[in-house]
Amino acid sequence: MSLVIIGTVAFDTIETPFGKTDKILGGAGTFASLAASYLCDQIKLVSVIGEDFGSRNLAVIEDRGIDVSGVQIVPGGQTFSWSGRYHNDMNSRDTLATDLNVLADFDPIIPDSYQDCEYLLLGNLTPQVQLTTLARLKRKPKLVVLDTMNYWMNVALDDLKKVLQKVDVLTINDAEARQLSGEYSLVKAAKVILAMGPKYLIIKKGEHGALLFGENQIFSAPALPLADVFDPTGAGDSFAGGFIGYLAKVKSINFTNMKNALIFGSALASFCVEKFGTDRLVGLTEEDIQKRLNAFVALSQFNL
Amino acid sequence: MSLVIIGTVAFDTIETPFGKTDKILGGAGTFASLAASYLCDQIKLVSVIGEDFGSRNLAVIEDRGIDVSGVQIVPGGQTFSWSGRYHNDMNSRDTLATDLNVLADFDPIIPDSYQDCEYLLLGNLTPQVQLTTLARLKRKPKLVVLDTMNYWMNVALDDLKKVLQKVDVLTINDAEARQLSGEYSLVKAAKVILAMGPKYLIIKKGEHGALLFGENQIFSAPALPLADVFDPTGAGDSFAGGFIGYLAKVKSINFTNMKNALIFGSALASFCVEKFGTDRLVGLTEEDIQKRLNAFVALSQFNL
């Protein structure tokens, strides 16, 4: 009865118009599990780090009650690290450096204690690692959510298509949906992609919100308009974590719950971008989250 | 007790990936008044056409119960005409020709029978013509909605700022909001623009919907995801017409009604793009509109 999240735990070095960081805690697995931790219990992380990672960084994750026994520490290894600079519009960025380090040989080991997995988030990693993870789970999870990106469409499309046949939900952005489907219209793109395997497709549109396709229905979730986006790093991962965290809490998969899950995911993502790295995603209160959900209701609900 | 709409009545020649038209009926005043005609009575149009316009085209407008006694016919004059080609993504277009013709010397004459105007839509025209229209109304309307575009920000910013001081609602797109305010964040842009005069600001984002700012609140209206956008010409004008048409019907200006007006405007715009020119905006039934409104509810409403 657990939510297993596999994804990177990393060092990020970030430059935005608001400032510059040293190497700080980042990674898709980190953001997703922190976000989910506000919505459900029994979160179990699978990842890999180097000996340089430091116990203080790992404590940030553990302090939120997240099980890190599936986070391998490679002796003498260096942690995956990424460095990037955001442009003034905060919608585009340049990657300055990507050092795979221990991630290059990542073999996802699933501890026995993780075999109770009912909800699985396959964070953005090589499709091969995602396939291995699925193969190593002895029981098929109730729900598998897959995150991926254009890079894997370019270099590992065949493997990616194999993963797509085994998952329930795919989350990608609008450009990636167009690339994967070869269709410009997102409605047509969704049709093509849903035929590849997943029952639900979430298309993330950044400041324009997200669309959910499935069960012959469409739902449009707004993004919260913000005066300042401080650091967008991890927003998509926080969204995915909030999304699956909500479903793991309510334990029932249908379009109505999926819609709410999109709103919870969007709320968590809206916190993430308010500070550098994971700073805003630690120490949120129940009241913070309730207020933010209320803001989404006010933003998008009407009564004709 | 009428809704006065001032805007172009024109000939459009349109090329899209779906086909090509001859000179067909178009113009902001046409689209806006047709859209509004499904929501309220007593619509009165101010515009100018040439002798070439033809009674059949005018009949399309009159047949919807729209008063055209304020549409001047210039003897021997040629009607304003525009020609454009949409790119494959339908989000961008090239203007192939703009022939102002009778629009070049347009002096907006307001018939006495229009002086009962309570709702006024100032369609996209020179700010000077918009100012003249306002000056010629003997009684201040209950609500003035202004549409404009980047072109007037480039060539007539001072006049535009004068109009802004006299209107209640401004509708522009996101790029125009950024240009007018000098702010990238739409939240900051809205703050700057609302300080220029209007009490409400609507930022249109095309396939991403629209944002309404005012009364220290924000509302996000979705756009209906469509498999095929056949011809986007007139979508923004249909939106504006549906928006003010709804408010003229309910006769009460507050944020709650403004939210609904955005949804009605979006619904009318979603019809407009389904066929060339005004083809889809004539002959809609009450049932068509109710079904479309239901689609907007299904698309965006949730229950946490």
Chai-1 contact restraints between the chains, C-beta under 6 A:
chainA,res_idxA,chainB,res_idxB,connection_type,confidence,min_distance_angstrom,max_distance_angstrom,comment,restraint_id
A,D89,B,Y184,contact,1.0,0.0,6.0,A-B,restraint_1
A,Y184,B,D89,contact,1.0,0.0,6.0,A-B,restraint_2
A,S185,B,A227,contact,1.0,0.0,6.0,A-B,restraint_3
A,L186,B,P225,contact,1.0,0.0,6.0,A-B,restraint_4
A,V187,B,P225,contact,1.0,0.0,6.0,A-B,restraint_5
A,V187,B,A227,contact,1.0,0.0,6.0,A-B,restraint_6
A,K188,B,A227,contact,1.0,0.0,6.0,A-B,restraint_7
A,H208,B,H208,contact,1.0,0.0,6.0,A-B,restraint_8
A,I218,B,P225,contact,1.0,0.0,6.0,A-B,restraint_9
A,I218,B,L299,contact,1.0,0.0,6.0,A-B,restraint_10
A,S220,B,P222,contact,1.0,0.0,6.0,A-B,restraint_11
A,S220,B,L299,contact,1.0,0.0,6.0,A-B,restraint_12
A,S220,B,S300,contact,1.0,0.0,6.0,A-B,restraint_13
A,P222,B,S220,contact,1.0,0.0,6.0,A-B,restraint_14
A,P225,B,L186,contact,1.0,0.0,6.0,A-B,restraint_15
A,P225,B,V187,contact,1.0,0.0,6.0,A-B,restraint_16
A,P225,B,I218,contact,1.0,0.0,6.0,A-B,restraint_17
A,A227,B,S185,contact,1.0,0.0,6.0,A-B,restraint_18
A,A227,B,V187,contact,1.0,0.0,6.0,A-B,restraint_19
A,A227,B,K188,contact,1.0,0.0,6.0,A-B,restraint_20
A,K259,B,F302,contact,1.0,0.0,6.0,A-B,restraint_21
A,N260,B,F302,contact,1.0,0.0,6.0,A-B,restraint_22
A,N260,B,L304,contact,1.0,0.0,6.0,A-B,restraint_23
A,L299,B,I218,contact,1.0,0.0,6.0,A-B,restraint_24
A,L299,B,S220,contact,1.0,0.0,6.0,A-B,restraint_25
A,S300,B,S220,contact,1.0,0.0,6.0,A-B,restraint_26
A,S300,B,S300,contact,1.0,0.0,6.0,A-B,restraint_27
A,F302,B,K259,contact,1.0,0.0,6.0,A-B,restraint_28
A,F302,B,N260,contact,1.0,0.0,6.0,A-B,restraint_29
A,L304,B,N260,contact,1.0,0.0,6.0,A-B,restraint_30
